[in-house]
């Protein structure tokens, strides 16, 4: 959000000095805005207000495939099921953010005349680009499922677009939407009352996760969980944890919070998923 800055100039400053200082001030603002737009971690996501940026797109798997099996975010078989099915993609580290960018949603479109419809496809980040990332100069790279890549084509041109292999595209952040789904917390296999881990699924809005806290029954203390990898967060034990557990999620992008009270029941099980009908503040 841009703040209005009020400057009080000394009355005796010459017009020339004012012009020079004003020019420097404008340049400083432009530089700051550019830096802020790139660093999405600390800016508020505003849907259509996000500008389009350049990237390179490739695709992997079968031409009509759903995408990666699992991926570095840890979604596992969810990537093969709706609503994630055929909408997933891997990104270069600049957007992956060490796994905290998992779950973020982007619109991606190609503009090449004769091949591209110029209509964007929406993809969910579920993986990070592999060794080929360096071949693209360390820039922004989307490695899409064959199905998502092919949907950028104009009518009848899907095979030709897939044959292009590497394609310049435009992308921007967008809000994640999972109709009919509630935010869910999957208790990781191997979790115990001494070492408790969850994976966060179907997060509307920003999609990404910057912090997770857990609260035990009959306690007012929110304990900060640690980020392991992807969308996996854990709480190392000391004394045994007492359920039911409440979970508070803070997004990476806009710092909005959501509190799912007593979402994980007293008699919880590893490898089970628990959902809550709650919205972000």
C-alpha positions as protocol buffer text, in pm:
chain_id: "A"
residue {
  index: 1
  type: UNK
  ca { x: 0 y: 0 z: 0 }
}
residue {
  index: 2
  type: UNK
  ca { x: 147 y: 340 z: -101 }
}
residue {
  index: 3
  type: UNK
  ca { x: 154 y: 598 z: 176 }
}
residue {
  index: 4
  type: UNK
  ca { x: 116 y: 971 z: 106 }
}
residue {
  index: 5
  type: UNK
  ca { x: 430 y: 1153 z: 213 }
}
residue {
  index: 6
  type: UNK
  ca { x: 405 y: 1521 z: 303 }
}
residue {
  index: 7
  type: UNK
  ca { x: 722 y: 1726 z: 262 }
}
residue {
  index: 8
  type: UNK
  ca { x: 769 y: 2068 z: 424 }
}
residue {
  index: 9
  type: UNK
  ca { x: 1030 y: 2262 z: 230 }
}
residue {
  index: 10
  type: UNK
  ca { x: 1216 y: 2561 z: 381 }
}
residue {
  index: 11
  type: UNK
  ca { x: 1077 y: 2884 z: 241 }
}
residue {
  index: 12
  type: UNK
  ca { x: 1414 y: 3011 z: 120 }
}
residue {
  index: 13
  type: UNK
  ca { x: 1506 y: 2707 z: -88 }
}
residue {
  index: 14
  type: UNK
  ca { x: 1549 y: 2806 z: -451 }
}
residue {
  index: 15
  type: UNK
  ca { x: 1329 y: 2665 z: -723 }
}
residue {
  index: 16
  type: UNK
  ca { x: 1631 y: 2490 z: -872 }
}
residue {
  index: 17
  type: UNK
  ca { x: 1703 y: 2306 z: -548 }
}
residue {
  index: 18
  type: UNK
  ca { x: 1340 y: 2212 z: -513 }
}
residue {
  index: 19
  type: UNK
  ca { x: 1336 y: 2067 z: -864 }
}
residue {
  index: 20
  type: UNK
  ca { x: 1652 y: 1866 z: -800 }
}
residue {
  index: 21
  type: UNK
  ca { x: 1530 y: 1732 z: -468 }
}
residue {
  index: 22
  type: UNK
  ca { x: 1187 y: 1653 z: -607 }
}
residue {
  index: 23
  type: UNK
  ca { x: 1342 y: 1461 z: -895 }
}
residue {
  index: 24
  type: UNK
  ca { x: 1556 y: 1260 z: -655 }
}
residue {
  index: 25
  type: UNK
  ca { x: 1253 y: 1190 z: -439 }
}
residue {
  index: 26
  type: UNK
  ca { x: 1052 y: 1061 z: -737 }
}
residue {
  index: 27
  type: UNK
  ca { x: 1340 y: 838 z: -847 }
}
residue {
  index: 28
  type: UNK
  ca { x: 1369 y: 702 z: -495 }
}
residue {
  index: 29
  type: UNK
  ca { x: 997 y: 623 z: -490 }
}
residue {
  index: 30
  type: UNK
  ca { x: 1015 y: 449 z: -827 }
}
residue {
  index: 31
  type: UNK
  ca { x: 1310 y: 238 z: -714 }
}
residue {
  index: 32
  type: UNK
  ca { x: 1136 y: 150 z: -389 }
}
residue {
  index: 33
  type: UNK
  ca { x: 814 y: 55 z: -567 }
}
residue {
  index: 34
  type: UNK
  ca { x: 1003 y: -165 z: -809 }
}
residue {
  index: 35
  type: UNK
  ca { x: 1177 y: -345 z: -526 }
}
residue {
  index: 36
  type: UNK
  ca { x: 850 y: -384 z: -335 }
}
residue {
  index: 37
  type: UNK
  ca { x: 673 y: -530 z: -637 }
}
residue {
  index: 38
  type: UNK
  ca { x: 943 y: -795 z: -675 }
}
residue {
  index: 39
  type: UNK
  ca { x: 949 y: -884 z: -304 }
}
residue {
  index: 40
  type: UNK
  ca { x: 599 y: -1026 z: -273 }
}
residue {
  index: 41
  type: UNK
  ca { x: 668 y: -1157 z: 76 }
}
residue {
  index: 42
  type: UNK
  ca { x: 585 y: -827 z: 241 }
}
residue {
  index: 43
  type: UNK
  ca { x: 323 y: -674 z: 10 }
}
residue {
  index: 44
  type: UNK
  ca { x: -49 y: -731 z: 1 }
}
residue {
  index: 45
  type: UNK
  ca { x: -185 y: -945 z: -279 }
}
residue {
  index: 46
  type: UNK
  ca { x: -447 y: -750 z: -470 }
}
residue {
  index: 47
  type: UNK
  ca { x: -558 y: -979 z: -754 }
}
residue {
  index: 48
  type: UNK
  ca { x: -591 y: -780 z: -1076 }
}
residue {
  index: 49
  type: UNK
  ca { x: -370 y: -501 z: -938 }
}
residue {
  index: 50
  type: UNK
  ca { x: -67 y: -727 z: -975 }
}
residue {
  index: 51
  type: UNK
  ca { x: 118 y: -648 z: -1294 }
}
residue {
  index: 52
  type: UNK
  ca { x: 216 y: -905 z: -1553 }
}
residue {
  index: 53
  type: UNK
  ca { x: 582 y: -1010 z: -1553 }
}
residue {
  index: 54
  type: UNK
  ca { x: 796 y: -1204 z: -1797 }
}
residue {
  index: 55
  type: UNK
  ca { x: 906 y: -1564 z: -1748 }
}
residue {
  index: 56
  type: UNK
  ca { x: 989 y: -1882 z: -1936 }
}
residue {
  index: 57
  type: UNK
  ca { x: 754 y: -2181 z: -1941 }
}
residue {
  index: 58
  type: UNK
  ca { x: 821 y: -2545 z: -2021 }
}
residue {
  index: 59
  type: UNK
  ca { x: 618 y: -2859 z: -1961 }
}
residue {
  index: 60
  type: UNK
  ca { x: 686 y: -3211 z: -1841 }
}
residue {
  index: 61
  type: UNK
  ca { x: 525 y: -3553 z: -1827 }
}
residue {
  index: 62
  type: UNK
  ca { x: 270 y: -3666 z: -2084 }
}
residue {
  index: 63
  type: UNK
  ca { x: 110 y: -3409 z: -2319 }
}
residue {
  index: 64
  type: UNK
  ca { x: -223 y: -3433 z: -2137 }
}
residue {
  index: 65
  type: UNK
  ca { x: -75 y: -3524 z: -1799 }
}
residue {
  index: 66
  type: UNK
  ca { x: -179 y: -3392 z: -1459 }
}
residue {
  index: 67
  type: UNK
  ca { x: 172 y: -3293 z: -1352 }
}
residue {
  index: 68
  type: UNK
  ca { x: 425 y: -3408 z: -1096 }
}
residue {
  index: 69
  type: UNK
  ca { x: 359 y: -3703 z: -870 }
}
residue {
  index: 70
  type: UNK
  ca { x: 384 y: -3547 z: -526 }
}
residue {
  index: 71
  type: UNK
  ca { x: 645 y: -3278 z: -572 }
}
residue {
  index: 72
  type: UNK
  ca { x: 870 y: -3083 z: -338 }
}
residue {
  index: 73
  type: UNK
  ca { x: 575 y: -2921 z: -158 }
}
residue {
  index: 74
  type: UNK
  ca { x: 457 y: -3253 z: -15 }
}
residue {
  index: 75
  type: UNK
  ca { x: 100 y: -3259 z: -146 }
}
residue {
  index: 76
  type: UNK
  ca { x: 140 y: -3625 z: -242 }
}
residue {
  index: 77
  type: UNK
  ca { x: -154 y: -3778 z: -427 }
}
residue {
  index: 78
  type: UNK
  ca { x: -356 y: -3455 z: -401 }
}
residue {
  index: 79
  type: UNK
  ca { x: -192 y: -3335 z: -723 }
}
residue {
  index: 80
  type: UNK
  ca { x: -370 y: -3617 z: -907 }
}
residue {
  index: 81
  type: UNK
  ca { x: -712 y: -3521 z: -770 }
}
residue {
  index: 82
  type: UNK
  ca { x: -949 y: -3233 z: -831 }
}
residue {
  index: 83
  type: UNK
  ca { x: -924 y: -2939 z: -778 }
}
residue {
  index: 84
  type: UNK
  ca { x: -542 y: -2962 z: -812 }
}
residue {
  index: 85
  type: UNK
  ca { x: -549 y: -3214 z: -1094 }
}
residue {
  index: 86
  type: UNK
  ca { x: -397 y: -3080 z: -1419 }
}
residue {
  index: 87
  type: UNK
  ca { x: -345 y: -2732 z: -1269 }
}
residue {
  index: 88
  type: UNK
  ca { x: -13 y: -2781 z: -1092 }
}
residue {
  index: 89
  type: UNK
  ca { x: 329 y: -2649 z: -1176 }
}
residue {
  index: 90
  type: UNK
  ca { x: 686 y: -2622 z: -1057 }
}
residue {
  index: 91
  type: UNK
  ca { x: 863 y: -2288 z: -1026 }
}
residue {
  index: 92
  type: UNK
  ca { x: 1219 y: -2168 z: -997 }
}
residue {
  index: 93
  type: UNK
  ca { x: 1357 y: -2082 z: -650 }
}
residue {
  index: 94
  type: UNK
  ca { x: 1280 y: -1712 z: -697 }
}
residue {
  index: 95
  type: UNK
  ca { x: 909 y: -1797 z: -650 }
}
residue {
  index: 96
  type: UNK
  ca { x: 947 y: -2115 z: -444 }
}
residue {
  index: 97
  type: UNK
  ca { x: 1081 y: -1926 z: -140 }
}
residue {
  index: 98
  type: UNK
  ca { x: 1233 y: -2236 z: 16 }
}
residue {
  index: 99
  type: UNK
  ca { x: 893 y: -2405 z: 20 }
}
residue {
  index: 100
  type: UNK
  ca { x: 696 y: -2118 z: 173 }
}
residue {
  index: 101
  type: UNK
  ca { x: 574 y: -2030 z: -178 }
}
residue {
  index: 102
  type: UNK
  ca { x: 399 y: -2365 z: -204 }
}
residue {
  index: 103
  type: UNK
  ca { x: 26 y: -2333 z: -261 }
}
residue {
  index: 104
  type: UNK
  ca { x: 47 y: -1989 z: -422 }
}
residue {
  index: 105
  type: UNK
  ca { x: -159 y: -1947 z: -738 }
}
residue {
  index: 106
  type: UNK
  ca { x: -52 y: -1777 z: -1060 }
}
residue {
  index: 107
  type: UNK
  ca { x: -209 y: -1689 z: -1391 }
}
residue {
  index: 108
  type: UNK
  ca { x: 19 y: -1774 z: -1684 }
}
residue {
  index: 109
  type: UNK
  ca { x: -37 y: -1689 z: -2050 }
}
residue {
  index: 110
  type: UNK
  ca { x: 159 y: -1696 z: -2373 }
}
residue {
  index: 111
  type: UNK
  ca { x: 124 y: -1426 z: -2637 }
}
residue {
  index: 112
  type: UNK
  ca { x: 268 y: -1581 z: -2954 }
}
residue {
  index: 113
  type: UNK
  ca { x: 30 y: -1512 z: -3240 }
}
residue {
  index: 114
  type: UNK
  ca { x: -106 y: -1815 z: -3419 }
}
residue {
  index: 115
  type: UNK
  ca { x: -33 y: -2050 z: -3130 }
}
residue {
  index: 116
  type: UNK
  ca { x: -154 y: -1885 z: -2810 }
}
residue {
  index: 117
  type: UNK
  ca { x: -509 y: -1795 z: -2716 }
}
residue {
  index: 118
  type: UNK
  ca { x: -367 y: -1521 z: -2489 }
}
residue {
  index: 119
  type: UNK
  ca { x: -609 y: -1642 z: -2221 }
}
residue {
  index: 120
  type: UNK
  ca { x: -433 y: -1725 z: -1894 }
}
residue {
  index: 121
  type: UNK
  ca { x: -438 y: -2059 z: -1719 }
}
residue {
  index: 122
  type: UNK
  ca { x: -433 y: -2073 z: -1340 }
}
residue {
  index: 123
  type: UNK
  ca { x: -170 y: -2296 z: -1181 }
}
residue {
  index: 124
  type: UNK
  ca { x: -96 y: -2393 z: -820 }
}
residue {
  index: 125
  type: UNK
  ca { x: 265 y: -2424 z: -709 }
}
residue {
  index: 126
  type: UNK
  ca { x: 334 y: -2779 z: -592 }
}
residue {
  index: 127
  type: UNK
  ca { x: 700 y: -2831 z: -685 }
}
residue {
  index: 128
  type: UNK
  ca { x: 1033 y: -2662 z: -751 }
}
residue {
  index: 129
  type: UNK
  ca { x: 1217 y: -2673 z: -1085 }
}
residue {
  index: 130
  type: UNK
  ca { x: 1500 y: -2922 z: -1103 }
}
residue {
  index: 131
  type: UNK
  ca { x: 1850 y: -2900 z: -1244 }
}
residue {
  index: 132
  type: UNK
  ca { x: 1734 y: -2740 z: -1569 }
}
residue {
  index: 133
  type: UNK
  ca { x: 1665 y: -2420 z: -1379 }
}
residue {
  index: 134
  type: UNK
  ca { x: 2021 y: -2297 z: -1436 }
}
residue {
  index: 135
  type: UNK
  ca { x: 1970 y: -2324 z: -1810 }
}
residue {
  index: 136
  type: UNK
  ca { x: 1727 y: -2032 z: -1789 }
}
residue {
  index: 137
  type: UNK
  ca { x: 1978 y: -1795 z: -1636 }
}
residue {
  index: 138
  type: UNK
  ca { x: 1840 y: -1816 z: -1285 }
}
residue {
  index: 139
  type: UNK
  ca { x: 1528 y: -1621 z: -1382 }
}
residue {
  index: 140
  type: UNK
  ca { x: 1161 y: -1697 z: -1336 }
}
residue {
  index: 141
  type: UNK
  ca { x: 1068 y: -2036 z: -1478 }
}
residue {
  index: 142
  type: UNK
  ca { x: 736 y: -2222 z: -1477 }
}
residue {
  index: 143
  type: UNK
  ca { x: 751 y: -2594 z: -1551 }
}
residue {
  index: 144
  type: UNK
  ca { x: 385 y: -2681 z: -1609 }
}
residue {
  index: 145
  type: UNK
  ca { x: 194 y: -3003 z: -1647 }
}
residue {
  index: 146
  type: UNK
  ca { x: 131 y: -3096 z: -2009 }
}
residue {
  index: 147
  type: UNK
  ca { x: -240 y: -3031 z: -1962 }
}
residue {
  index: 148
  type: UNK
  ca { x: -188 y: -2679 z: -1821 }
}
residue {
  index: 149
  type: UNK
  ca { x: 68 y: -2589 z: -2088 }
}
residue {
  index: 150
  type: UNK
  ca { x: -159 y: -2713 z: -2366 }
}
residue {
  index: 151
  type: UNK
  ca { x: -455 y: -2508 z: -2242 }
}
residue {
  index: 152
  type: UNK
  ca { x: -270 y: -2189 z: -2338 }
}
residue {
  index: 153
  type: UNK
  ca { x: -302 y: -2282 z: -2706 }
}
residue {
  index: 154
  type: UNK
  ca { x: -555 y: -2141 z: -2946 }
}
residue {
  index: 155
  type: UNK
  ca { x: -813 y: -2384 z: -3085 }
}
residue {
  index: 156
  type: UNK
  ca { x: -651 y: -2668 z: -3279 }
}
residue {
  index: 157
  type: UNK
  ca { x: -294 y: -2560 z: -3200 }
}
residue {
  index: 158
  type: UNK
  ca { x: -228 y: -2761 z: -2884 }
}
residue {
  index: 159
  type: UNK
  ca { x: 14 y: -3009 z: -3051 }
}
residue {
  index: 160
  type: UNK
  ca { x: 210 y: -2725 z: -3212 }
}
residue {
  index: 161
  type: UNK
  ca { x: 233 y: -2538 z: -2883 }
}
residue {
  index: 162
  type: UNK
  ca { x: 354 y: -2848 z: -2700 }
}
residue {
  index: 163
  type: UNK
  ca { x: 617 y: -2900 z: -2968 }
}
residue {
  index: 164
  type: UNK
  ca { x: 758 y: -2553 z: -2900 }
}
residue {
  index: 165
  type: UNK
  ca { x: 907 y: -2690 z: -2579 }
}
residue {
  index: 166
  type: UNK
  ca { x: 1024 y: -2361 z: -2429 }
}
residue {
  index: 167
  type: UNK
  ca { x: 799 y: -2057 z: -2443 }
}
residue {
  index: 168
  type: UNK
  ca { x: 814 y: -1695 z: -2324 }
}
residue {
  index: 169
  type: UNK
  ca { x: 512 y: -1621 z: -2105 }
}
residue {
  index: 170
  type: UNK
  ca { x: 360 y: -1356 z: -1882 }
}
residue {
  index: 171
  type: UNK
  ca { x: 255 y: -1434 z: -1526 }
}
residue {
  index: 172
  type: UNK
  ca { x: 104 y: -1271 z: -1219 }
}
residue {
  index: 173
  type: UNK
  ca { x: -20 y: -1375 z: -876 }
}
residue {
  index: 174
  type: UNK
  ca { x: -388 y: -1445 z: -830 }
}
residue {
  index: 175
  type: UNK
  ca { x: -616 y: -1552 z: -549 }
}
residue {
  index: 176
  type: UNK
  ca { x: -651 y: -1926 z: -493 }
}
residue {
  index: 177
  type: UNK
  ca { x: -1006 y: -2060 z: -500 }
}
residue {
  index: 178
  type: UNK
  ca { x: -1115 y: -2410 z: -400 }
}
residue {
  index: 179
  type: UNK
  ca { x: -1495 y: -2426 z: -437 }
}
residue {
  index: 180
  type: UNK
  ca { x: -1649 y: -2690 z: -214 }
}
residue {
  index: 181
  type: UNK
  ca { x: -1327 y: -2732 z: -14 }
}
residue {
  index: 182
  type: UNK
  ca { x: -1238 y: -2610 z: 334 }
}
residue {
  index: 183
  type: UNK
  ca { x: -888 y: -2548 z: 463 }
}
residue {
  index: 184
  type: UNK
  ca { x: -753 y: -2880 z: 586 }
}
residue {
  index: 185
  type: UNK
  ca { x: -478 y: -3004 z: 814 }
}
residue {
  index: 186
  type: UNK
  ca { x: -326 y: -3341 z: 733 }
}
residue {
  index: 187
  type: UNK
  ca { x: -150 y: -3501 z: 1030 }
}
residue {
  index: 188
  type: UNK
  ca { x: 176 y: -3634 z: 895 }
}
residue {
  index: 189
  type: UNK
  ca { x: 245 y: -4005 z: 926 }
}
residue {
  index: 190
  type: UNK
  ca { x: 476 y: -4068 z: 1220 }
}
residue {
  index: 191
  type: UNK
  ca { x: 334 y: -3785 z: 1433 }
}
residue {
  index: 192
  type: UNK
  ca { x: 311 y: -3847 z: 1807 }
}
residue {
  index: 193
  type: UNK
  ca { x: 224 y: -3642 z: 2115 }
}
residue {
  index: 194
  type: UNK
  ca { x: 598 y: -3571 z: 2140 }
}
residue {
  index: 195
  type: UNK
  ca { x: 660 y: -3478 z: 1775 }
}
residue {
  index: 196
  type: UNK
  ca { x: 359 y: -3340 z: 1590 }
}
residue {
  index: 197
  type: UNK
  ca { x: 354 y: -3245 z: 1221 }
}
residue {
  index: 198
  type: UNK
  ca { x: 84 y: -3119 z: 985 }
}
residue {
  index: 199
  type: UNK
  ca { x: 50 y: -3041 z: 617 }
}
residue {
  index: 200
  type: UNK
  ca { x: -182 y: -2756 z: 513 }
}
residue {
  index: 201
  type: UNK
  ca { x: -421 y: -2808 z: 221 }
}
residue {
  index: 202
  type: UNK
  ca { x: -680 y: -2606 z: 24 }
}
residue {
  index: 203
  type: UNK
  ca { x: -588 y: -2261 z: 151 }
}
residue {
  index: 204
  type: UNK
  ca { x: -803 y: -1999 z: -24 }
}
residue {
  index: 205
  type: UNK
  ca { x: -672 y: -1650 z: -95 }
}
residue {
  index: 206
  type: UNK
  ca { x: -295 y: -1607 z: -80 }
}
residue {
  index: 207
  type: UNK
  ca { x: -237 y: -1982 z: -85 }
}
residue {
  index: 208
  type: UNK
  ca { x: 108 y: -1955 z: 72 }
}
residue {
  index: 209
  type: UNK
  ca { x: 202 y: -2001 z: 438 }
}
residue {
  index: 210
  type: UNK
  ca { x: 442 y: -1783 z: 635 }
}
residue {
  index: 211
  type: UNK
  ca { x: 380 y: -1907 z: 990 }
}
residue {
  index: 212
  type: UNK
  ca { x: 181 y: -2171 z: 1177 }
}
residue {
  index: 213
  type: UNK
  ca { x: 97 y: -2182 z: 1549 }
}
residue {
  index: 214
  type: UNK
  ca { x: -65 y: -2458 z: 1753 }
}
residue {
  index: 215
  type: UNK
  ca { x: -261 y: -2431 z: 2078 }
}
residue {
  index: 216
  type: UNK
  ca { x: -336 y: -2718 z: 2315 }
}
residue {
  index: 217
  type: UNK
  ca { x: -665 y: -2774 z: 2493 }
}
residue {
  index: 218
  type: UNK
  ca { x: -718 y: -2558 z: 2805 }
}
residue {
  index: 219
  type: UNK
  ca { x: -424 y: -2335 z: 2712 }
}
residue {
  index: 220
  type: UNK
  ca { x: -401 y: -1973 z: 2602 }
}
residue {
  index: 221
  type: UNK
  ca { x: -50 y: -2010 z: 2459 }
}
residue {
  index: 222
  type: UNK
  ca { x: 2 y: -2033 z: 2084 }
}
residue {
  index: 223
  type: UNK
  ca { x: 319 y: -2235 z: 2018 }
}
residue {
  index: 224
  type: UNK
  ca { x: 510 y: -2153 z: 1701 }
}
residue {
  index: 225
  type: UNK
  ca { x: 558 y: -2450 z: 1469 }
}
residue {
  index: 226
  type: UNK
  ca { x: 873 y: -2491 z: 1261 }
}
residue {
  index: 227
  type: UNK
  ca { x: 880 y: -2512 z: 884 }
}
residue {
  index: 228
  type: UNK
  ca { x: 1028 y: -2844 z: 773 }
}
residue {
  index: 229
  type: UNK
  ca { x: 983 y: -2834 z: 395 }
}
residue {
  index: 230
  type: UNK
  ca { x: 710 y: -2755 z: 145 }
}
residue {
  index: 231
  type: UNK
  ca { x: 379 y: -2717 z: 327 }
}
residue {
  index: 232
  type: UNK
  ca { x: 492 y: -2932 z: 623 }
}
residue {
  index: 233
  type: UNK
  ca { x: 517 y: -2777 z: 970 }
}
residue {
  index: 234
  type: UNK
  ca { x: 608 y: -2947 z: 1298 }
}
residue {
  index: 235
  type: UNK
  ca { x: 621 y: -2891 z: 1672 }
}
residue {
  index: 236
  type: UNK
  ca { x: 897 y: -3072 z: 1861 }
}
residue {
  index: 237
  type: UNK
  ca { x: 780 y: -3209 z: 2189 }
}
residue {
  index: 238
  type: UNK
  ca { x: 903 y: -3193 z: 2543 }
}
residue {
  index: 239
  type: UNK
  ca { x: 606 y: -3273 z: 2756 }
}
residue {
  index: 240
  type: UNK
  ca { x: 335 y: -3466 z: 2569 }
}
residue {
  index: 241
  type: UNK
  ca { x: 95 y: -3247 z: 2375 }
}
residue {
  index: 242
  type: UNK
  ca { x: -271 y: -3248 z: 2477 }
}
residue {
  index: 243
  type: UNK
  ca { x: -546 y: -3241 z: 2214 }
}
residue {
  index: 244
  type: UNK
  ca { x: -779 y: -3116 z: 2082 }
}
residue {
  index: 245
  type: UNK
  ca { x: -551 y: -2875 z: 1897 }
}
residue {
  index: 246
  type: UNK
  ca { x: -630 y: -2536 z: 1750 }
}
residue {
  index: 247
  type: UNK
  ca { x: -423 y: -2419 z: 1452 }
}
residue {
  index: 248
  type: UNK
  ca { x: -350 y: -2061 z: 1347 }
}
residue {
  index: 249
  type: UNK
  ca { x: -217 y: -1997 z: 995 }
}
residue {
  index: 250
  type: UNK
  ca { x: -51 y: -1672 z: 882 }
}
residue {
  index: 251
  type: UNK
  ca { x: -1 y: -1617 z: 510 }
}
residue {
  index: 252
  type: UNK
  ca { x: 341 y: -1531 z: 371 }
}
residue {
  index: 253
  type: UNK
  ca { x: 220 y: -1259 z: 135 }
}
residue {
  index: 254
  type: UNK
  ca { x: -36 y: -1045 z: 317 }
}
residue {
  index: 255
  type: UNK
  ca { x: 18 y: -1166 z: 677 }
}
residue {
  index: 256
  type: UNK
  ca { x: -352 y: -1242 z: 717 }
}
residue {
  index: 257
  type: UNK
  ca { x: -442 y: -1495 z: 985 }
}
residue {
  index: 258
  type: UNK
  ca { x: -690 y: -1777 z: 1024 }
}
residue {
  index: 259
  type: UNK
  ca { x: -764 y: -1964 z: 1347 }
}
residue {
  index: 260
  type: UNK
  ca { x: -921 y: -2310 z: 1330 }
}
residue {
  index: 261
  type: UNK
  ca { x: -1027 y: -2375 z: 1686 }
}
residue {
  index: 262
  type: UNK
  ca { x: -1016 y: -2736 z: 1812 }
}
residue {
  index: 263
  type: UNK
  ca { x: -986 y: -2853 z: 1452 }
}
residue {
  index: 264
  type: UNK
  ca { x: -775 y: -3157 z: 1542 }
}
residue {
  index: 265
  type: UNK
  ca { x: -976 y: -3372 z: 1786 }
}
residue {
  index: 266
  type: UNK
  ca { x: -870 y: -3533 z: 2109 }
}
residue {
  index: 267
  type: UNK
  ca { x: -841 y: -3876 z: 1951 }
}
residue {
  index: 268
  type: UNK
  ca { x: -653 y: -3782 z: 1636 }
}
residue {
  index: 269
  type: UNK
  ca { x: -469 y: -4023 z: 1409 }
}
residue {
  index: 270
  type: UNK
  ca { x: -154 y: -3995 z: 1200 }
}
residue {
  index: 271
  type: UNK
  ca { x: -222 y: -3980 z: 826 }
}
residue {
  index: 272
  type: UNK
  ca { x: -572 y: -3838 z: 889 }
}
residue {
  index: 273
  type: UNK
  ca { x: -703 y: -3506 z: 756 }
}
residue {
  index: 274
  type: UNK
  ca { x: -917 y: -3260 z: 953 }
}
residue {
  index: 275
  type: UNK
  ca { x: -1102 y: -2964 z: 799 }
}
residue {
  index: 276
  type: UNK
  ca { x: -1253 y: -2640 z: 929 }
}
residue {
  index: 277
  type: UNK
  ca { x: -1503 y: -2392 z: 787 }
}
residue {
  index: 278
  type: UNK
  ca { x: -1313 y: -2077 z: 874 }
}
residue {
  index: 279
  type: UNK
  ca { x: -1197 y: -1775 z: 677 }
}
residue {
  index: 280
  type: UNK
  ca { x: -898 y: -1546 z: 701 }
}
residue {
  index: 281
  type: UNK
  ca { x: -934 y: -1221 z: 895 }
}
